[in-house]
Amino acid sequence: MEKLERMIAEAPRVAEETTRRQREELLVRATEGGSRLDVSIALQDKRWGDADRTGGRRKSLRKERREGRIIFLVLVIALALTVIWLMTHLHF
């Protein structure tokens, strides 16, 4: 019981310390000078960032979608053929 009473008594001091620590961290981050729009920190967009690094021209997204559809259809056909083969060879 004494332990709980002590925790209740110390709660405002602990809360004040955490808010002070958070405030100090914010001040340190604000004074570091880094911009919020710093590109090195930002997540790189693969659609646009790869063209600069590879030196070649990036394929169009329409072409990628078409290739994706073709691969999907090939996989669906392969799955259907596998199911048909299993149904004919393994008599359920």
N, CA, C and O atoms as a GROMACS GRO file, in nm:
protein
  368
    1MET      N    1   0.081  -0.118   0.000
    1MET     CA    2   0.000   0.000   0.000
    1MET      C    3   0.086   0.126   0.000
    1MET      O    4   0.057   0.224  -0.068
    2GLU      N    5   0.194   0.120   0.079
    2GLU     CA    6   0.285   0.234   0.084
    2GLU      C    7   0.350   0.259  -0.052
    2GLU      O    8   0.370   0.373  -0.092
    3LYS      N    9   0.381   0.150  -0.121
    3LYS     CA   10   0.444   0.162  -0.253
    3LYS      C   11   0.350   0.235  -0.350
    3LYS      O   12   0.393   0.322  -0.425
    4LEU      N   13   0.222   0.198  -0.346
    4LEU     CA   14   0.125   0.263  -0.434
    4LEU      C   15   0.107   0.411  -0.397
    4LEU      O   16   0.097   0.496  -0.486
    5GLU      N   17   0.104   0.440  -0.269
    5GLU     CA   18   0.091   0.580  -0.226
    5GLU      C   19   0.212   0.662  -0.270
    5GLU      O   20   0.197   0.777  -0.311
    6ARG      N   21   0.329   0.602  -0.263
    6ARG     CA   22   0.451   0.670  -0.306
    6ARG      C   23   0.446   0.695  -0.457
    6ARG      O   24   0.483   0.802  -0.505
    7MET      N   25   0.398   0.593  -0.533
    7MET     CA   26   0.387   0.611  -0.678
    7MET      C   27   0.289   0.723  -0.712
    7MET      O   28   0.314   0.802  -0.803
    8ILE      N   29   0.177   0.730  -0.639
    8ILE     CA   30   0.078   0.836  -0.663
    8ILE      C   31   0.137   0.972  -0.630
    8ILE      O   32   0.111   1.070  -0.699
    9ALA      N   33   0.214   0.978  -0.524
    9ALA     CA   34   0.275   1.105  -0.485
    9ALA      C   35   0.381   1.150  -0.585
    9ALA      O   36   0.398   1.270  -0.609
   10GLU      N   37   0.453   1.055  -0.644
   10GLU     CA   38   0.560   1.089  -0.739
   10GLU      C   39   0.509   1.109  -0.882
   10GLU      O   40   0.584   1.157  -0.967
   11ALA      N   41   0.384   1.075  -0.910
   11ALA     CA   42   0.331   1.082  -1.046
   11ALA      C   43   0.342   1.222  -1.108
   11ALA      O   44   0.386   1.231  -1.222
   12PRO      N   45   0.307   1.329  -1.039
   12PRO     CA   46   0.320   1.461  -1.103
   12PRO      C   47   0.465   1.496  -1.137
   12PRO      O   48   0.492   1.556  -1.241
   13ARG      N   49   0.557   1.458  -1.050
   13ARG     CA   50   0.699   1.486  -1.076
   13ARG      C   51   0.748   1.407  -1.198
   13ARG      O   52   0.820   1.460  -1.283
   14VAL      N   53   0.708   1.280  -1.207
   14VAL     CA   54   0.748   1.196  -1.320
   14VAL      C   55   0.688   1.252  -1.450
   14VAL      O   56   0.756   1.257  -1.552
   15ALA      N   57   0.561   1.294  -1.446
   15ALA     CA   58   0.497   1.352  -1.564
   15ALA      C   59   0.569   1.480  -1.607
   15ALA      O   60   0.588   1.503  -1.726
   16GLU      N   61   0.607   1.562  -1.512
   16GLU     CA   62   0.679   1.686  -1.544
   16GLU      C   63   0.814   1.655  -1.607
   16GLU      O   64   0.855   1.722  -1.702
   17GLU      N   65   0.883   1.554  -1.555
   17GLU     CA   66   1.014   1.518  -1.612
   17GLU      C   67   0.999   1.469  -1.756
   17GLU      O   68   1.079   1.504  -1.843
   18THR      N   69   0.897   1.388  -1.782
   18THR     CA   70   0.880   1.338  -1.920
   18THR      C   71   0.845   1.451  -2.015
   18THR      O   72   0.896   1.455  -2.127
   19THR      N   73   0.759   1.544  -1.974
   19THR     CA   74   0.727   1.656  -2.062
   19THR      C   75   0.849   1.745  -2.084
   19THR      O   76   0.871   1.794  -2.194
   20ARG      N   77   0.928   1.765  -1.978
   20ARG     CA   78   1.049   1.846  -1.993
   20ARG      C   79   1.147   1.778  -2.089
   20ARG      O   80   1.208   1.844  -2.173
   21ARG      N   81   1.163   1.646  -2.076
   21ARG     CA   82   1.254   1.571  -2.163
   21ARG      C   83   1.207   1.579  -2.308
   21ARG      O   84   1.288   1.598  -2.399
   22GLN      N   85   1.076   1.563  -2.330
   22GLN     CA   86   1.023   1.573  -2.466
   22GLN      C   87   1.044   1.712  -2.523
   22GLN      O   88   1.076   1.727  -2.641
   23ARG      N   89   1.024   1.814  -2.440
   23ARG     CA   90   1.045   1.952  -2.485
   23ARG      C   91   1.190   1.974  -2.525
   23ARG      O   92   1.219   2.037  -2.626
   24GLU      N   93   1.282   1.921  -2.444
   24GLU     CA   94   1.425   1.936  -2.475
   24GLU      C   95   1.461   1.864  -2.605
   24GLU      O   96   1.538   1.916  -2.685
   25GLU      N   97   1.404   1.744  -2.625
   25GLU     CA   98   1.431   1.672  -2.749
   25GLU      C   99   1.380   1.750  -2.870
   25GLU      O  100   1.447   1.756  -2.973
   26LEU      N  101   1.261   1.809  -2.857
   26LEU     CA  102   1.208   1.890  -2.967
   26LEU      C  103   1.298   2.010  -2.996
   26LEU      O  104   1.322   2.043  -3.112
   27LEU      N  105   1.346   2.075  -2.890
   27LEU     CA  106   1.435   2.189  -2.910
   27LEU      C  107   1.565   2.147  -2.977
   27LEU      O  108   1.615   2.217  -3.065
   28VAL      N  109   1.620   2.032  -2.937
   28VAL     CA  110   1.744   1.984  -2.998
   28VAL      C  111   1.722   1.956  -3.145
   28VAL      O  112   1.804   1.992  -3.230
   29ARG      N  113   1.610   1.890  -3.177
   29ARG     CA  114   1.581   1.859  -3.317
   29ARG      C  115   1.557   1.986  -3.398
   29ARG      O  116   1.596   1.993  -3.515
   30ALA      N  117   1.494   2.084  -3.336
   30ALA     CA  118   1.464   2.208  -3.408
   30ALA      C  119   1.592   2.289  -3.435
   30ALA      O  120   1.603   2.355  -3.538
   31THR      N  121   1.687   2.283  -3.342
   31THR     CA  122   1.809   2.362  -3.360
   31THR      C  123   1.916   2.289  -3.440
   31THR      O  124   2.019   2.348  -3.472
   32GLU      N  125   1.893   2.162  -3.475
   32GLU     CA  126   1.993   2.090  -3.556
   32GLU      C  127   2.005   2.149  -3.695
   32GLU      O  128   2.110   2.139  -3.758
   33GLY      N  129   1.899   2.210  -3.744
   33GLY     CA  130   1.908   2.278  -3.872
   33GLY      C  131   1.855   2.197  -3.989
   33GLY      O  132   1.839   2.253  -4.098
   34GLY      N  133   1.828   2.071  -3.972
   34GLY     CA  134   1.777   1.990  -4.082
   34GLY      C  135   1.638   2.032  -4.122
   34GLY      O  136   1.554   2.063  -4.036
   35SER      N  137   1.613   2.035  -4.250
   35SER     CA  138   1.482   2.072  -4.300
   35SER      C  139   1.388   1.953  -4.294
   35SER      O  140   1.432   1.838  -4.302
   36ARG      N  141   1.259   1.980  -4.281
   36ARG     CA  142   1.162   1.870  -4.281
   36ARG      C  143   1.158   1.805  -4.418
   36ARG      O  144   1.123   1.688  -4.430
   37LEU      N  145   1.193   1.878  -4.520
   37LEU     CA  146   1.187   1.826  -4.656
   37LEU      C  147   1.322   1.772  -4.702
   37LEU      O  148   1.348   1.764  -4.822
   38ASP      N  149   1.407   1.735  -4.609
   38ASP     CA  150   1.538   1.683  -4.642
   38ASP      C  151   1.522   1.552  -4.719
   38ASP      O  152   1.461   1.457  -4.670
   39VAL      N  153   1.578   1.547  -4.840
   39VAL     CA  154   1.557   1.433  -4.928
   39VAL      C  155   1.627   1.308  -4.876
   39VAL      O  156   1.579   1.197  -4.899
   40SER      N  157   1.738   1.323  -4.808
   40SER     CA  158   1.810   1.206  -4.762
   40SER      C  159   1.731   1.130  -4.656
   40SER      O  160   1.747   1.010  -4.640
   41ILE      N  161   1.646   1.201  -4.584
   41ILE     CA  162   1.565   1.137  -4.481
   41ILE      C  163   1.436   1.083  -4.540
   41ILE      O  164   1.383   0.982  -4.492
   42ALA      N  165   1.383   1.149  -4.642
   42ALA     CA  166   1.253   1.113  -4.697
   42ALA      C  167   1.259   0.976  -4.764
   42ALA      O  168   1.364   0.933  -4.813
   43LEU      N  169   1.145   0.910  -4.766
   43LEU     CA  170   1.133   0.780  -4.831
   43LEU      C  171   1.147   0.798  -4.982
   43LEU      O  172   1.080   0.884  -5.041
   44GLN      N  173   1.231   0.719  -5.044
   44GLN     CA  174   1.253   0.732  -5.187
   44GLN      C  175   1.140   0.666  -5.266
   44GLN      O  176   1.101   0.554  -5.234
   45ASP      N  177   1.089   0.734  -5.367
   45ASP     CA  178   0.984   0.680  -5.453
   45ASP      C  179   1.050   0.602  -5.564
   45ASP      O  180   1.121   0.659  -5.647
   46LYS      N  181   1.028   0.472  -5.568
   46LYS     CA  182   1.096   0.386  -5.664
   46LYS      C  183   1.053   0.414  -5.807
   46LYS      O  184   1.128   0.386  -5.901
   47ARG      N  185   0.933   0.469  -5.824
   47ARG     CA  186   0.888   0.495  -5.961
   47ARG      C  187   0.973   0.601  -6.029
   47ARG      O  188   0.994   0.596  -6.150
   48TRP      N  189   1.022   0.697  -5.953
   48TRP     CA  190   1.093   0.809  -6.015
   48TRP      C  191   1.242   0.809  -5.984
   48TRP      O  192   1.320   0.864  -6.062
   49GLY      N  193   1.284   0.750  -5.874
   49GLY     CA  194   1.423   0.758  -5.832
   49GLY      C  195   1.517   0.667  -5.909
   49GLY      O  196   1.636   0.696  -5.916
   50ASP      N  197   1.468   0.557  -5.966
   50ASP     CA  198   1.556   0.461  -6.031
   50ASP      C  199   1.609   0.511  -6.165
   50ASP      O  200   1.718   0.470  -6.205
   51ALA      N  201   1.536   0.596  -6.234
   51ALA     CA  202   1.578   0.640  -6.366
   51ALA      C  203   1.709   0.717  -6.360
   51ALA      O  204   1.791   0.709  -6.453
   52ASP      N  205   1.730   0.792  -6.252
   52ASP     CA  206   1.854   0.869  -6.241
   52ASP      C  207   1.973   0.778  -6.214
   52ASP      O  208   2.082   0.803  -6.265
   53ARG      N  209   1.953   0.675  -6.137
   53ARG     CA  210   2.066   0.589  -6.098
   53ARG      C  211   2.107   0.493  -6.208
   53ARG      O  212   2.226   0.467  -6.226
   54THR      N  213   2.010   0.440  -6.283
   54THR     CA  214   2.045   0.340  -6.383
   54THR      C  215   2.095   0.404  -6.511
   54THR      O  216   2.165   0.340  -6.589
   55GLY      N  217   2.061   0.528  -6.534
   55GLY     CA  218   2.107   0.595  -6.654
   55GLY      C  219   2.016   0.569  -6.773
   55GLY      O  220   2.016   0.646  -6.869
   56GLY      N  221   1.938   0.462  -6.768
   56GLY     CA  222   1.848   0.430  -6.877
   56GLY      C  223   1.712   0.491  -6.855
   56GLY      O  224   1.683   0.548  -6.750
   57ARG      N  225   1.628   0.477  -6.955
   57ARG     CA  226   1.493   0.532  -6.944
   57ARG      C  227   1.405   0.432  -6.871
   57ARG      O  228   1.414   0.312  -6.894
   58ARG      N  229   1.322   0.481  -6.786
   58ARG     CA  230   1.231   0.396  -6.707
   58ARG      C  231   1.115   0.350  -6.794
   58ARG      O  232   1.062   0.427  -6.873
   59LYS      N  233   1.073   0.220  -6.779
   59LYS     CA  234   0.959   0.171  -6.854
   59LYS      C  235   0.832   0.242  -6.806
   59LYS      O  236   0.824   0.288  -6.693
   60SER      N  237   0.737   0.248  -6.894
   60SER     CA  238   0.612   0.312  -6.856
   60SER      C  239   0.534   0.222  -6.762
   60SER      O  240   0.546   0.100  -6.765
   61LEU      N  241   0.454   0.284  -6.680
   61LEU     CA  242   0.374   0.207  -6.585
   61LEU      C  243   0.269   0.124  -6.658
   61LEU      O  244   0.232   0.017  -6.612
   62ARG      N  245   0.222   0.173  -6.771
   62ARG     CA  246   0.124   0.098  -6.849
   62ARG      C  247   0.184  -0.034  -6.895
   62ARG      O  248   0.118  -0.138  -6.892
   63LYS      N  249   0.310  -0.030  -6.937
   63LYS     CA  250   0.377  -0.153  -6.981
   63LYS      C  251   0.394  -0.249  -6.864
   63LYS      O  252   0.376  -0.370  -6.879
   64GLU      N  253   0.429  -0.196  -6.748
   64GLU     CA  254   0.444  -0.282  -6.630
   64GLU      C  255   0.312  -0.346  -6.592
   64GLU      O  256   0.309  -0.464  -6.556
   65ARG      N  257   0.203  -0.271  -6.600
   65ARG     CA  258   0.072  -0.329  -6.568
   65ARG      C  259   0.035  -0.438  -6.666
   65ARG      O  260  -0.018  -0.542  -6.626
   66ARG      N  261   0.063  -0.416  -6.794
   66ARG     CA  262   0.031  -0.517  -6.896
   66ARG      C  263   0.112  -0.643  -6.871
   66ARG      O  264   0.060  -0.754  -6.879
   67GLU      N  265   0.242  -0.626  -6.840
   67GLU     CA  266   0.325  -0.743  -6.810
   67GLU      C  267   0.274  -0.815  -6.685
   67GLU      O  268   0.275  -0.938  -6.680
   68GLY      N  269   0.230  -0.740  -6.587
   68GLY     CA  270   0.176  -0.801  -6.466
   68GLY      C  271   0.051  -0.882  -6.494
   68GLY      O  272   0.034  -0.991  -6.440
   69ARG      N  273  -0.035  -0.829  -6.579
   69ARG     CA  274  -0.156  -0.903  -6.616
   69ARG      C  275  -0.122  -1.031  -6.689
   69ARG      O  276  -0.183  -1.136  -6.663
   70ILE      N  277  -0.026  -1.025  -6.779
   70ILE     CA  278   0.014  -1.144  -6.854
   70ILE      C  279   0.070  -1.249  -6.759
   70ILE      O  280   0.035  -1.367  -6.770
   71ILE      N  281   0.156  -1.209  -6.667
   71ILE     CA  282   0.212  -1.304  -6.571
   71ILE      C  283   0.102  -1.363  -6.484
   71ILE      O  284   0.103  -1.482  -6.456
   72PHE      N  285   0.006  -1.280  -6.443
   72PHE     CA  286  -0.105  -1.328  -6.363
   72PHE      C  287  -0.185  -1.433  -6.440
   72PHE      O  288  -0.219  -1.538  -6.384
   73LEU      N  289  -0.216  -1.405  -6.567
   73LEU     CA  290  -0.292  -1.501  -6.647
   73LEU      C  291  -0.215  -1.632  -6.665
   73LEU      O  292  -0.275  -1.739  -6.658
   74VAL      N  293  -0.085  -1.624  -6.687
   74VAL     CA  294  -0.004  -1.745  -6.702
   74VAL      C  295  -0.007  -1.826  -6.573
   74VAL      O  296  -0.019  -1.949  -6.578
   75LEU      N  297   0.002  -1.761  -6.459
   75LEU     CA  298  -0.002  -1.832  -6.331
   75LEU      C  299  -0.139  -1.895  -6.306
   75LEU      O  300  -0.147  -2.006  -6.255
   76VAL      N  301  -0.245  -1.824  -6.341
   76VAL     CA  302  -0.379  -1.880  -6.323
   76VAL      C  303  -0.399  -2.001  -6.413
   76VAL      O  304  -0.456  -2.101  -6.369
   77ILE      N  305  -0.352  -1.993  -6.538
   77ILE     CA  306  -0.362  -2.108  -6.629
   77ILE      C  307  -0.281  -2.226  -6.576
   77ILE      O  308  -0.327  -2.340  -6.582
   78ALA      N  309  -0.161  -2.199  -6.526
   78ALA     CA  310  -0.078  -2.306  -6.470
   78ALA      C  311  -0.147  -2.369  -6.349
   78ALA      O  312  -0.144  -2.491  -6.333
   79LEU      N  313  -0.209  -2.289  -6.266
   79LEU     CA  314  -0.281  -2.342  -6.150
   79LEU      C  315  -0.399  -2.427  -6.195
   79LEU      O  316  -0.423  -2.534  -6.139
   80ALA      N  317  -0.473  -2.380  -6.296
   80ALA     CA  318  -0.587  -2.456  -6.346
   80ALA      C  319  -0.542  -2.589  -6.404
   80ALA      O  320  -0.605  -2.692  -6.380
   81LEU      N  321  -0.433  -2.587  -6.481
   81LEU     CA  322  -0.382  -2.712  -6.538
   81LEU      C  323  -0.336  -2.808  -6.429
   81LEU      O  324  -0.357  -2.929  -6.440
   82THR      N  325  -0.275  -2.756  -6.324
   82THR     CA  326  -0.231  -2.840  -6.214
   82THR      C  327  -0.350  -2.902  -6.143
   82THR      O  328  -0.346  -3.020  -6.108
   83VAL      N  329  -0.454  -2.825  -6.120
   83VAL     CA  330  -0.575  -2.878  -6.054
   83VAL      C  331  -0.640  -2.984  -6.142
   83VAL      O  332  -0.682  -3.089  -6.092
   84ILE      N  333  -0.648  -2.958  -6.272
   84ILE     CA  334  -0.707  -3.057  -6.364
   84ILE      C  335  -0.625  -3.185  -6.362
   84ILE      O  336  -0.680  -3.294  -6.358
   85TRP      N  337  -0.493  -3.172  -6.367
   85TRP     CA  338  -0.406  -3.290  -6.366
   85TRP      C  339  -0.424  -3.368  -6.236
   85TRP      O  340  -0.432  -3.491  -6.237
   86LEU      N  341  -0.430  -3.297  -6.123
   86LEU     CA  342  -0.450  -3.364  -5.995
   86LEU      C  343  -0.586  -3.434  -5.990
   86LEU      O  344  -0.596  -3.544  -5.937
   87MET      N  345  -0.688  -3.372  -6.043
   87MET     CA  346  -0.821  -3.434  -6.042
   87MET      C  347  -0.826  -3.560  -6.126
   87MET      O  348  -0.897  -3.655  -6.092
   88THR      N  349  -0.751  -3.563  -6.238
   88THR     CA  350  -0.754  -3.682  -6.324
   88THR      C  351  -0.664  -3.793  -6.270
   88THR      O  352  -0.695  -3.910  -6.292
   89HIS      N  353  -0.558  -3.761  -6.202
   89HIS     CA  354  -0.465  -3.864  -6.154
   89HIS      C  355  -0.493  -3.909  -6.012
   89HIS      O  356  -0.466  -4.024  -5.976
   90LEU      N  357  -0.547  -3.823  -5.930
   90LEU     CA  358  -0.581  -3.859  -5.794
   90LEU      C  359  -0.732  -3.862  -5.782
   90LEU      O  360  -0.797  -3.759  -5.764
   91HIS      N  361  -0.788  -3.979  -5.793
   91HIS     CA  362  -0.934  -3.992  -5.792
   91HIS      C  363  -0.987  -3.972  -5.651
   91HIS      O  364  -0.964  -4.054  -5.562
   92PHE      N  365  -1.058  -3.862  -5.633
   92PHE     CA  366  -1.112  -3.828  -5.501
   92PHE      C  367  -1.241  -3.899  -5.479
   92PHE      O  368  -1.302  -3.883  -5.374
   0.00000   0.00000   0.00000
